[in-house]
Amino acid sequence: MRKHVLPLIFVFGLLLAHWIRPVPVQACTTTPEGQPAPTLQDRIDHASLIFTGTVVAMEGEMYEEVAVIAVSHYFKGGDGASQVKVGSWGDGAVCRRMVAVGESWLFYVMDYGNGTLHADWYTAGGAVAPPNPDFLASITELTAALPVTQPADAGQTAEIAETTPEAAETEVSPDSAPAFVTEIPAPPPQESPGAVPVPDDRPAQLPPSSFGFLPMMIVVLGLLCAFVLLALVVGVFLLRRSRGKVS
C-alpha cells in the first residue's frame, strides 16, 4: 500500500502548492516602534484646510463617496464657502473611516489644486476629530495667525453639538445642522505645556501579529485533509486490485 500511496500524496502535494496562492489581507497596523506620534502642530502644518462642520449629505458610490459638509468655522485655509465637498473616505482596514449624515466633526482636509478636496489621512483614522471645546481652544491658539475667511453666516456663538455615529440616524439639512462655536475666546495666559498630542478618533487597529491569515489557513488545511483522504482511498483500491491479480 505504501508503494502506491506515497507517490500519490507527493503528486497531490505538488498540485496543492501550485493551486493555492497567498492572499493578502488588509490590516491597519500600529505606528512603527520608535516613530514618535505626531503633535497637534504637525497635524495642523500637514493639512491644507481645517474647519468644523456637519455632514449634510453623502454623494457617490461606496468607497468613492463624497461628503457634503456645512462649514461652521474655518481654522486654516478658509475661503468663506459655507459648504464644501470632501472625498477619500474609507474603512479601518486601510487606516481610514467613514462619516455619515448628521455627524459633526473637526475636519482635516487636503487640497491638491485639482479642484477636489480630500480627507487628510496623516494619521490612522485621523482626518476627523471630536470638536470638544478644549481641543478647539488649542486649535484656535495654534492657528490664530493664519488668514482665513469665515462663512457668511458665521458669527453666532452657540454650544457645540457633538454627534456620534450612533446618534446620527436621520438626514439633516444645512439649516437644521447642529451649530458650532464660531467665536472661541482665547485661553488665559499660561505656560506652554509643550507638544500637544493629536486627539483623533482612530478605528480599531490590528497589531502586526494579527490573525487575518487564519481563515485562509483553515481552507488550506481542509483541502489538504481532503487530498490525503482521497489518496488513501485510491491507495486501498489499488492494493486490493493488485492482491486480486496475485490470487
Secondary structure, DSSP 4 states (H G I P E B T S, - for coil): -HHHHHHHHHHHHHHHHHH---------PPPPTTPPPPBHHHHHHH-SEEEEEEEEEEESSTTS-EEEEEEEEEEES-BS-SEEEEE----GGGT-----TT-EEEEEEEE-SSS-EEE--SSTTTTEE---HHHHHHHHHHHTTS--B--TT---B-------TTT--S---GGGSPP-BSSPPPPPP-----PPBP---PPP---TT--TTHHHHHHHHHHHHHHHHHHHHHHHHHHHHHHHHH-
